[in-house]
Amino acid sequence: MKFQDEFRDRGLVQNMAANIRTMAERLTSPVNFMEVCGTHTMSIYQYGIRTLLPENVRLVSGPGCPVCVTPIGYVDKALACTADPNIIVATFGDMLRVPGSSSSLMEKRAGGADIRIVYSPLDAVSLAKNNPERRVVFLGVGFETTAPTIAASILEAARLELKNYCVLAAHKTMPVPMEVLSADPELTLSGYLCPAHVSTVIGANAYKPLAEKYHIPCVVTGFEPADVMQGIEMLLAQTLHNESRVEIQYSRAVSWGGNPKAQAILHQLFEPCDAVWRGLGVLPGSGLAIRSAYADFDAERILALDVPDAVENPACLCGDVLKGKLTPFNCPLFSTLCTPETPVGACMVSSEGTCAAAYKYGR
């Protein structure tokens, strides 16, 4: 269990907490550190990290869950695919319960639609290979972490000359929303616990422009309690020394340059595009669209999906939660009308959603 038990040592974490309290006494004003990774959010709630921190060191959860930031309009397009009996929709399990304008994939599946849960995009390619008379549409949702594996599935489908496999792409990249949030005067962010999974692909250098332009400290942090606490210590140290640079706490997995092979396959298959983020709106250059050279595998082009304008539940505050302006506990629907069994918003659905984490561990 190397790199797990050692980073969950209670005594080590308590010593870090004591050091953080000592450092916090030197702060001239409160600080707001944002984590922009859903796994960080879940770990922070699961291990009660907030209870170990002084009042003037606040953790804020941001848009770190790819399922949560996927707009309702995309879900509506996925639902539209299920109307064709010749289509098999393949998806990761987190997407099943995400509400669309009027339904969800779970409800469509209960009504007879052919929706398959897969654990890898290559499983969806196998579905297409084994069902040549039907089209398989894979729901490509994720950040830079999962996008390379979906790109690899397209290359594999091309190698196998499969004409019945395509991807409904909704991939997003992380640095752009971090810049938007840094410029938001309502948030007054003091530092970032940068996403670890994403950083294994794009590398820590990707955050240097952010740190330099907005003078905001950035630390790429692991997921265990000691990882998160050390990341907070490093952010506090930069704050106290009036520094704003990028550091790597999670050095056992993250490098400065990232994964060149993953970056190459991303560049080969995708190109930057404007993307809609739930809560943040349209962010220029923050999405990944399938290149025209692989148009035969682009569900958006092949199926010409045309759906009505998305209808959002006005009572759902998921967008403000994703921006870090509200906590789940500020939402009147939380744990009453909105639960994991009856979700109103995507933040309660995903295993990386802020509301799901708060519901499971924060109450």
Stockholm file with secondary structure:
# STOCKHOLM 1.0

chainA/1-363         MKFQDEFRDRGLVQNMAANIRTMAERLTSPVNFMEVCGTHTMSIYQYGIRTLLPENVRLVSGPGCPVCVTPIGYVDKALACTADPNIIVATFGDMLRVPGSSSSLMEKRAGGADIRIVYSPLDAVSLAKNNPERRVVFLGVGFETTAPTIAASILEAARLELKNYCVLAAHKTMPVPMEVLSADPELTLSGYLCPAHVSTVIGANAYKPLAEKYHIPCVVTGFEPADVMQGIEMLLAQTLHNESRVEIQYSRAVSWGGNPKAQAILHQLFEPCDAVWRGLGVLPGSGLAIRSAYADFDAERILALDVPDAVENPACLCGDVLKGKLTPFNCPLFSTLCTPETPVGACMVSSEGTCAAAYKYGR
#=GR chainA/1-363 SS CTTTGGGGCHHHHHHHHHHHHHHHTTCSSCEEEEECCHHHHHHHHHTTGGGGSCTTEEEEECSCCHHHHSCHHHHHHHHHHTTSTTEEEEECGGGTTCCCSSCCHHHHHHTTCCEEECSSHHHHHHHHHHCTTSEEEEEEEECTTTHHHHHHHHHHHHHTTCSSEEEEEEEECSHHHHHHHHTCTTTCCCEEEECHHHHHHHCGGGGHHHHHHHTCCEEECCSSHHHHHHHHHHHHHHHHTTCCCEEESCTTTCCSSCCHHHHHHHHHHEEEEEEEETTTEEEEEEEEEECGGGGGGBHHHHHCCCCCCCCCCTTCCHHHHHTTSSCGGGCTTBTTTBCSSSCSSGGGTSTTCHHHHIIIIIC
#=GC SS_cons         CTTTGGGGCHHHHHHHHHHHHHHHTTCSSCEEEEECCHHHHHHHHHTTGGGGSCTTEEEEECSCCHHHHSCHHHHHHHHHHTTSTTEEEEECGGGTTCCCSSCCHHHHHHTTCCEEECSSHHHHHHHHHHCTTSEEEEEEEECTTTHHHHHHHHHHHHHTTCSSEEEEEEEECSHHHHHHHHTCTTTCCCEEEECHHHHHHHCGGGGHHHHHHHTCCEEECCSSHHHHHHHHHHHHHHHHTTCCCEEESCTTTCCSSCCHHHHHHHHHHEEEEEEEETTTEEEEEEEEEECGGGGGGBHHHHHCCCCCCCCCCTTCCHHHHHTTSSCGGGCTTBTTTBCSSSCSSGGGTSTTCHHHHIIIIIC
//
